Amino acid sequence: MDRIAKLAKKITTPCLIENPVDLFYLTGVHFSKGRLLVSPKQTTLFVDGRYFDAAKKKLSCSVLLWDEMKKISEKEITFDSATLSYDGYTALKKYLPSVNWIPVASPLKEMRAVKEGLEIAALRKAADLTLRGIEKVISLLKEGVSEEELALEFEIFCRRNGASGLSFEPIIAFGENSAYPHHRAGKARLKKNQVVLVDVGAVVDEYHGDMTRVFYFGEKDIEIVKLETIVREAQEKAIQSVKPGIKVGELDQVVQDEFEKMGVKQLYTHSLGHGVGLETHEFPRLRFDGEDKNVILEPGMVFTIEPGLYKAGVGGVRIEDMIAVTETGYEILSNA
């Protein structure tokens, strides 16, 4: 069953999709502007003249020009309240005042969370290239090199080896900068005996890689090594807990308990991970007390597991891998 048909079978009220990522997920075509109206009976894509001819050739659903949307006869339509702005909502109401617009946050999030075989294959390729890019960065470590120079080298390497882009702006942090989870590569230059944290991702076949590794340039800092040991053990326990039927919040709780036992829980400042796919951060978020805590793991789900500990003035450690849920357990996509 194709994705549009799958969505149509799940819904009872017509659903309007205009988030470009969701449009691509359903159609396989990139639109900077478009609206897909999916109902249990029929599907119609509304586009402007730039996309009309191409969409007619590529898609089996009805394709109409933008202004034809005024002729919609539906009485109720759901829309994505997580991505549509207030101004956008106001415009919809003005454009089609007879429609009762019903907000539904991220209507495709459950569908997109469970990946198909080709999606997992693409994520596996993205993870592999991301890892190779990390290896390239580490091969270039030398005294005086800057964080932003390494970030540029990572991007060049990935693009030369098949990436269409980066998942996000690279996080390359030297020394004390590694204590900031969302540090961005800057002008800091590498000194002897510093820790190096590399959090990067390459996009391959539309799917996003996301991995983090920690290295030492010169002698190891005893405090950082202790944090790394604790993080590695916690991550391993969380990964080994992955299997169908487990709640995502339970995975983070494993790490929370481990860090509390080791007396470092106060140094853990973010969730355990997040779904990953056509976007770097997708549903669900792995947090013991988050809104997705009761989401049940299913085969095909792919997410990161990235526990971290951060000590201001010293540095931080985060180790991140991409995990796919299988029928019996898990697969580490970034297996290195």
QUIJOVEN-V790414 format. One record per run of one state. SS is the DSSP state (2 for helix, 1 for strand, 0 for the rest). FROM is the first residue (numbers start at 0). TO is the last residue. If there is no record, write none. Layout:
{{SS;FROM;TO} {SS;FROM;TO}}
This chain:
{{0;0;1} {2;2;9} {0;10;13} {1;14;16} {0;17;18} {2;19;26} {0;27;33} {1;34;37} {0;38;41} {1;42;46} {0;47;47} {2;48;57} {0;58;60} {1;61;64} {2;65;70} {0;71;74} {1;75;79} {0;80;84} {2;85;94} {0;95;98} {1;99;103} {0;104;107} {2;108;112} {1;113;113} {0;114;115} {2;116;138} {0;139;144} {1;145;145} {2;146;159} {0;160;163} {1;164;165} {0;166;169} {1;170;173} {2;174;178} {0;179;187} {1;188;188} {0;189;192} {1;193;199} {0;200;200} {1;201;203} {0;204;205} {1;206;207} {0;208;209} {1;210;216} {0;217;220} {2;221;239} {0;240;245} {1;246;246} {2;247;260} {0;261;263} {2;264;266} {0;267;271} {1;272;274} {0;275;280} {1;281;285} {0;286;294} {1;295;295} {0;296;299} {1;300;304} {0;305;306} {1;307;310} {0;311;313} {1;314;317} {0;318;318} {1;319;324} {0;325;328} {1;329;331} {0;332;335}}
